[in-house]
Amino acid sequence: MKKNVLLTWSCVALAVVLGTTTHAQPTDKEMPKGFDQARAGIPVGKLDSVQYASKTVGTTRKALIYTPPGYSKKKKYPVLYLLHGIGGDEKEWLKGGNPQIILDNLYADRKLEPMIVVMPNGRAMKDDRAIGNIFEKDKVEAFATFEKDLLNDLIPFVEKKYATLTDREHRAIAGLSMGGGQSLNFGLGNLDRFAWVGGFSSAPNTKVPQELFPDPEAARKQLKLLWISCGDNDGLITFSKRTHDYLYEKNVPHVYYVESGVHDFKVWKNGLYMFSQFLFKPVDTSILTQYTVLGTPASTNVRNAKYPQILPDNRVVFRVKAPNAQKVQIDLGKKYDMVKDTAGFWNVTTDSISRGIHYYSLLIDDVAVADPASETFYGMSRMASGIEIPYREGGFYALKDVPHGDIRIKRYFSKALNTWRDMYVYTPPGYDASTSEKYPVLYLLHGGGEDQRGWATQGKTDLILDNLIAEKKAKPMLIVMMDGNVANSGGLAGFNENVLKAFENELKVGVIPFVESNFRVETDAKNRALAGLSMGGLQTLYAGIKNTNMFSSLGVFSSGWFANTPKLSDPQYAFMKENASTINSNLKNFWISQGGKEDIAHQNGQIMMKKFDEMGIKYTYSEYAGGHSWPVWRHDLFMFAPLLFK
């Protein structure tokens, strides 16, 4: 084999360098400015150009190989295979990234384990030059062919020619763009050969997560480190994010590193700088979420708004421009003081925030206002900003590739209230196509301070039902989300039996007749259900229990008759005691749920259920930790809907 020495650096004081101890994990979060510039007076590595016989391609192929300062054949080294992009070759990293300088400087700072770095040509074809149309079909396919060339030809060559450790724990693969996709595809597809995998700005050749991780549990056990990084303004970031989202859902430890940048070597050099410092050392997976510069814009941001950003550990970064303000805070239930920078932007990073949607406000000089960067939701009896925090077990309300129903906004004139009102109606997939089929109906009620929009927007009712129906876990049904605010109550303030009677009247005289006149629905009790959260749970307890001849199932989420208001609750218990047999006979499902002890309705609910037990009222109880919050209520609907109409 021919070997051409491209560059050789003299080594000074190697014994001192090789005798030092490296840090366990990176202590910084970004490559310092100028770190890719050569330093004087430090030991440096050696860069060789080699050729190897490729049986896969049927020709001799080239690669660049970096050996660390003080490389000795008497010692065995781990190996990092570092791959280029679609427009490059084995020299792309050398020309654009100065990898040898970055590595030399890391060795000088005692931050790197000595390793060999192999930079091959990832376009496995006889004419592997990056010329002409690099997107031609055969050239793109050659990047996939490289997997065989890598495993069967290049790795055996390197391990025969150089003093290497040959077990998977001492072999890593990483790359930029197309090479990032190759690294994820080849590394994760061959975890018996690689324990360390990194993708920098991975390209569209990256396999979908379900193919990358057919067995997430096995990947979790076998991977020493999985690194995914990208610039925030890179048009290909969606490929990195979809992989991260899947890993988060499946609880596979990894680094998801986002920094300011585009699809260029600024980002890729930083990727090498950060990733290489982890390699071939013990990794504390519990702190991997700390490694990022930027977060991901929240899904509840308005179009093109970069903030708020959610960090991998679910801390939130808020950034607001208010140059003339004297004081700015974020109110997320807990208030966070923001700090103004020289450009007039106020910034703060919160604690880790629990999953699901949270209402919040900006407090600008003590005035509560909505954040113009976020979507607003009707909650807290006013329009408020909202932020959706990722939840790894939230797949049941994720947008999936399944048939989707519709949410229709219907206006109707309420004879009970003598006014025009709105309702939101979910119709299941296929409703318009099956013109003769009639459907059962769930009447679903919001809580105090909210309205008919709550379940449709904050509650994600349509996505929950779409997914349940697609999995055949729930029957196709209509869900009617009515406005439960009657008699100008606007919530629990002034809540009394007269308000409950007004609601019952609106439900029976206004809502149900309108639905049954305007939608193809069944009109008997066995095909009607009623459920609600908080205030809506009280309305369900009142109107549902008094009308079990109209409903076969009742759902009470985070609610219960007030223990300290006997004037309201005692007549309800008296009615139930007197009609216990009828209630038990008519109701197929009486389902009560709460969000654990932190749910503000927990005590009332426990007292209520004790009274039910004394009266012989049959019910089913479910508890899902999360307090008095939308994540709990989404899960309640997810659990309750499959019980209905069977």
Long-range contacts (C-beta under 8 A, 24 or more apart in sequence): 1-50, 1-51, 1-52, 1-161, 2-51, 3-48, 3-49, 3-50, 3-51, 4-48, 4-49, 5-46, 5-47, 5-48, 5-49, 6-47, 6-48, 6-49, 6-64, 7-46, 7-47, 7-100, 8-46, 8-47, 9-43, 9-44, 9-45, 9-46, 9-104, 10-44, 11-43, 11-44, 11-69, 11-70, 12-41, 12-42, 12-43, 13-43, 14-43, 14-69, 14-70, 15-70, 17-43, 17-69, 17-70, 17-107, 17-108, 18-69, 18-70, 18-114, 20-110, 21-110, 22-110, 22-111, 22-112, 22-113, 22-281, 23-110, 23-111, 23-277, 24-281, 24-282, 24-284, 25-277, 25-278, 25-281, 25-283, 25-284, 25-287, 26-111, 26-274, 26-277, 26-278, 26-291, 29-274, 29-290, 29-291, 29-292, 29-293, 30-259, 30-270, 30-274, 30-293, 31-102, 31-269, 31-270, 31-273, 31-274, 35-102, 35-105, 35-273, 36-97, 36-98, 36-101, 36-102, 36-105, 36-269, 37-98, 37-101, 38-101, 38-104, 39-104, 39-105, 39-108, 42-104, 42-105, 42-107, 42-108, 43-69, 43-70, 43-104, 43-107, 43-108, 44-69, 44-100, 44-104, 45-69, 45-71, 45-100, 45-103, 45-104, 45-107, 46-71, 47-94, 47-100, 50-157, 50-161, 52-153, 52-154, 52-157, 53-153, 53-157, 54-124, 54-149, 54-153, 54-154, 55-152, 55-153, 56-124, 56-145, 56-148, 56-149, 56-152, 56-153, 57-124, 57-125, 57-126, 57-128, 57-145, 57-149, 57-153, 58-126, 59-126, 61-120, 61-121, 61-124, 61-128, 61-149, 61-153, 61-154, 62-90, 62-120, 62-121, 63-90, 63-118, 63-119, 63-120, 63-121, 63-154, 64-90, 64-91, 64-93, 64-94, 64-118, 64-119, 64-120, 65-116, 65-117, 65-118, 65-119, 65-158, 65-162, 66-99, 66-100, 66-103, 66-116, 66-117, 66-118, 66-119, 67-116, 67-162, 68-103, 68-107, 68-112, 68-114, 68-115, 68-116, 69-104, 69-107, 69-114, 70-114, 71-114, 71-116, 71-163, 72-163, 73-162, 73-163, 74-163, 75-114, 75-163, 76-163, 76-164, 76-165, 77-114, 77-115, 77-116, 77-162, 77-163, 77-164, 77-165, 77-170, 78-113, 78-115, 78-116, 78-164, 78-165, 78-170, 78-171, 78-172, 78-279, 78-280, 79-115, 79-116, 79-117, 79-118, 79-158, 79-159, 79-162, 79-164, 79-165, 79-170, 79-171, 79-172, 80-115, 80-116, 80-117, 80-118, 80-172, 80-173, 80-174, 80-196, 80-276, 80-279, 81-117, 81-118, 81-120, 81-150, 81-154, 81-155, 81-171, 81-172, 81-173, 81-174, 81-183, 82-117, 82-118, 82-119, 82-174, 82-175, 82-179, 82-272, 83-119, 83-120, 83-122, 83-173, 83-174, 83-175, 83-176, 83-178, 83-179, 83-180, 83-182, 83-183, 84-119, 84-121, 84-122, 84-175, 84-176, 84-178, 84-179, 85-175, 85-176, 85-177, 85-178, 85-179, 85-203, 86-134, 86-135, 86-140, 86-143, 86-177, 86-178, 86-203, 87-130, 87-134, 88-130, 88-179, 89-121, 89-123, 89-128, 89-129, 89-130, 90-119, 90-120, 90-121, 91-119, 92-130, 93-119, 93-176, 94-119, 96-265, 96-268, 97-265, 97-268, 97-269, 97-272, 98-269, 99-269, 99-272, 102-269, 102-272, 102-273, 102-276, 103-276, 106-273, 106-276, 106-277, 111-277, 112-276, 112-277, 112-279, 113-279, 113-280, 113-281, 115-172, 115-276, 115-279, 115-280, 116-158, 116-162, 116-164, 118-154, 118-158, 120-146, 120-150, 120-154, 122-146, 122-175, 122-178, 122-179, 122-182, 124-148, 124-149, 140-205, 143-178, 143-181, 143-182, 143-205, 144-185, 144-205, 146-182, 146-186, 147-182, 147-185, 147-186, 147-189, 147-190, 150-186, 151-186, 151-190, 151-193, 155-193, 168-192, 168-193, 168-194, 168-195, 168-222, 169-195, 169-224, 169-280, 170-195, 170-280, 171-195, 171-196, 172-196, 172-197, 172-198, 172-279, 172-280, 173-197, 173-198, 174-198, 174-199, 174-200, 174-227, 174-271, 174-272, 174-275, 175-199, 175-200, 176-200, 176-201, 176-265, 176-268, 176-271, 177-201, 177-202, 177-203, 177-236, 177-263, 177-268, 178-203, 178-205, 180-206, 181-205, 181-206, 181-207, 181-239, 184-212, 184-228, 184-243, 185-212, 188-212, 188-213, 188-219, 188-226, 191-218, 191-219, 191-222, 191-223, 195-222, 195-223, 195-224, 195-225, 196-223, 196-224, 196-225, 196-278, 196-279, 196-280, 197-223, 197-225, 197-226, 197-227, 198-225, 198-226, 198-227, 198-228, 198-229, 198-271, 198-275, 199-227, 199-228, 199-229, 199-240, 199-243, 200-229, 200-230, 200-267, 200-268, 200-271, 200-272, 200-275, 201-229, 201-230, 201-231, 201-234, 201-236, 201-237, 201-240, 201-263, 201-267, 201-268, 201-271, 202-228, 202-230, 202-236, 202-239, 202-240, 202-243, 203-236, 203-239, 204-236, 204-239, 206-239, 206-243, 208-242, 209-242, 209-243, 209-245, 209-246, 209-247, 210-246, 212-243, 213-246, 213-247, 213-250, 213-252, 216-247, 216-250, 216-251, 216-252, 219-252, 220-250, 220-251, 220-252, 220-253, 223-252, 223-253, 223-254, 224-283, 225-254, 225-255, 225-275, 225-278, 225-279, 225-283, 226-252, 226-253, 226-254, 226-255, 227-254, 227-255, 227-257, 227-271, 227-274, 227-275, 227-278, 228-254, 228-255, 228-256, 228-257, 229-255, 229-256, 229-257, 229-258, 229-259, 229-267, 229-270, 229-271, 229-274, 229-275, 230-257, 230-258, 230-259, 230-267, 231-258, 231-259, 231-260, 231-261, 231-262, 231-263, 231-264, 231-266, 231-267, 232-258, 232-259, 232-260, 232-261, 232-294, 232-306, 233-260, 233-261, 233-262, 234-261, 234-262, 234-263, 234-267, 235-263, 236-263, 241-296, 244-312, 245-390, 248-312, 248-390, 248-392, 249-392, 249-393, 249-394, 249-395, 250-392, 251-392, 253-285, 253-288, 254-288, 255-288, 255-289, 255-291, 255-292, 255-312, 256-289, 256-292, 256-312, 257-291, 257-292, 257-293, 258-292, 258-293, 258-294, 258-295, 258-296, 259-292, 259-293, 259-294, 260-293, 260-294, 288-312, 289-313, 298-374, 298-387, 298-388, 298-389, 299-388, 300-357, 300-374, 300-375, 300-386, 300-387, 300-388, 301-373, 301-374, 301-375, 302-372, 302-373, 302-374, 302-375, 305-373, 305-374, 307-373, 308-371, 308-373, 308-374, 308-387, 310-387, 310-389, 310-390, 311-349, 313-352, 314-352, 314-353, 314-354, 314-355, 314-389, 314-390, 315-349, 315-350, 315-351, 315-352, 315-353, 316-349, 316-350, 316-353, 316-387, 316-389, 317-347, 317-348, 317-349, 317-350, 318-346, 318-347, 318-348, 318-349, 318-350, 318-371, 319-345, 319-346, 319-347, 320-345, 320-346, 320-362, 320-371, 320-373, 321-345, 321-346, 322-346, 322-364, 325-364, 325-365, 326-365, 327-363, 327-364, 327-365, 327-366, 328-362, 328-363, 328-364, 328-365, 329-362, 329-363, 330-360, 330-361, 330-362, 330-363, 331-360, 331-361, 331-362, 331-363, 331-368, 332-358, 332-360, 333-358, 333-360, 335-363, 353-387, 353-389, 354-389, 354-626, 354-629, 354-631, 355-389, 355-390, 355-391, 355-392, 355-394, 355-626, 355-631, 356-388, 356-389, 356-391, 356-394, 356-626, 356-629, 356-630, 356-631, 356-634, 357-386, 357-387, 357-388, 357-389, 357-458, 357-630, 357-631, 358-386, 358-387, 358-389, 359-384, 359-385, 359-386, 360-384, 360-385, 360-386, 360-387, 361-385, 377-453, 377-454, 377-457, 377-458, 378-450, 378-451, 378-453, 378-454, 379-449, 379-450, 379-454, 379-458, 380-449, 381-448, 381-449, 381-490, 381-491, 386-458, 391-631, 394-631, 394-634, 395-467, 396-464, 396-467, 396-468, 396-634, 396-635, 396-638, 397-460, 397-463, 397-464, 397-467, 397-634, 397-638, 398-463, 398-467, 399-463, 400-463, 400-466, 400-467, 400-470, 402-429, 402-466, 402-467, 402-469, 402-470, 403-429, 403-430, 403-466, 403-469, 403-470, 404-429, 404-462, 404-466, 405-429, 405-431, 405-462, 405-465, 405-466, 405-469, 406-431, 406-462, 407-456, 407-461, 407-462, 410-514, 410-518, 412-510, 412-511, 412-514, 414-506, 414-509, 414-510, 415-509, 415-510, 416-502, 416-505, 416-506, 416-509, 416-510, 417-486, 417-502, 417-506, 417-510, 421-482, 421-483, 421-510, 422-452, 422-483, 423-452, 423-480, 423-481, 423-482, 423-483, 423-511, 423-514, 423-515, 424-452, 424-453, 424-455, 424-456, 424-480, 424-481, 425-478, 425-479, 425-480, 425-481, 425-515, 425-519, 426-456, 426-461, 426-462, 426-465, 426-478, 426-479, 426-480, 426-481, 427-478, 427-519, 428-465, 428-466, 428-469, 428-476, 428-477, 428-478, 429-466, 429-469, 429-470, 429-476, 430-476, 431-476, 431-478, 431-520, 435-520, 436-520, 437-520, 438-520, 438-521, 438-522, 439-476, 439-477, 439-478, 439-519, 439-520, 439-521, 439-522, 439-527, 440-475, 440-477, 440-478, 440-521, 440-522, 440-527, 440-528, 440-529, 440-644, 440-645, 441-477, 441-478, 441-479, 441-480, 441-515, 441-519, 441-521, 441-522, 441-527, 441-528, 441-529, 442-477, 442-478, 442-479, 442-480, 442-529, 442-530, 442-531, 442-641, 442-644, 443-479, 443-480, 443-482, 443-507, 443-511, 443-512, 443-528, 443-529, 443-530, 443-531, 444-479, 444-480, 444-481, 444-531, 444-532, 444-536, 444-637, 445-481, 445-482, 445-484, 445-530, 445-531, 445-532, 445-533, 445-535, 445-536, 445-537, 445-539, 445-540, 446-481, 446-484, 446-532, 446-533, 446-535, 446-536, 447-532, 447-533, 447-534, 447-535, 447-536, 447-537, 447-558, 448-491, 448-492, 448-493, 448-534, 448-535, 449-490, 449-491, 451-483, 451-484, 451-485, 452-481, 452-482, 452-483, 452-484, 453-481, 454-481, 455-479, 455-481, 455-637, 456-481, 458-630, 459-630, 459-633, 459-634, 459-637, 460-634, 461-637, 464-634, 464-637, 464-638, 464-641, 465-641, 468-638, 468-641, 468-642, 473-642, 474-641, 474-642, 474-644, 475-644, 475-645, 475-646, 477-641, 477-644, 477-645, 478-515, 478-519, 478-521, 480-511, 480-515, 482-506, 482-507, 482-511, 484-532, 484-535, 484-536, 484-539, 491-535, 492-535, 495-535, 495-538, 495-568, 496-568, 497-542, 497-568, 497-571, 500-538, 500-539, 500-542, 500-543, 503-539, 503-542, 503-543, 504-539, 504-542, 504-543, 504-546, 504-547, 507-543, 508-543, 508-547, 508-550, 512-550, 525-549, 525-550, 525-551, 525-552, 525-586, 526-552, 526-588, 526-645, 527-552, 527-645, 528-552, 529-553, 529-554, 529-555, 529-589, 529-644, 529-645, 530-554, 530-555, 531-555, 531-556, 531-557, 531-591, 531-637, 531-640, 532-556, 532-557, 532-559, 533-557, 533-558, 533-559, 533-633, 533-636, 534-558, 534-559, 534-601, 534-628, 535-559, 537-601, 541-572, 542-572, 545-572, 545-575, 545-576, 545-583, 546-575, 548-582, 548-583, 548-586, 548-587, 549-586, 551-586, 551-587, 552-586, 552-587, 552-588, 552-589, 552-645, 553-587, 553-588, 553-589, 553-590, 553-591, 553-643, 553-644, 553-645, 554-587, 554-589, 554-590, 554-591, 555-589, 555-591, 555-592, 555-593, 555-636, 555-640, 556-590, 556-591, 556-592, 556-593, 556-605, 557-593, 557-594, 557-632, 557-633, 557-636, 557-640, 558-593, 558-594, 558-595, 558-599, 558-600, 558-601, 558-605, 558-628, 558-632, 558-633, 558-636, 559-601, 559-604, 559-605, 560-601, 560-604, 560-605, 560-606, 560-607, 560-608, 560-609, 561-604, 561-608, 562-604, 563-603, 563-604, 563-607, 563-608, 573-611, 573-615, 576-612, 576-615, 576-617, 577-615, 580-615, 580-616, 580-617, 583-617, 584-616, 584-617, 584-618, 587-618, 589-620, 589-640, 589-643, 589-644, 590-617, 590-618, 590-619, 590-620, 591-619, 591-620, 591-622, 591-639, 591-640, 591-643, 592-619, 592-620, 592-621, 592-622, 593-621, 593-622, 593-623, 593-624, 593-632, 593-636, 593-639, 593-640, 594-621, 594-622, 594-623, 594-624, 594-632, 595-623, 595-624, 595-625, 595-626, 595-627, 595-628, 595-629, 595-632, 596-623, 596-624, 596-625, 596-626, 596-627, 598-625, 598-626, 598-627, 598-628, 599-626, 599-627, 599-628, 599-632, 600-627, 600-628, 601-628
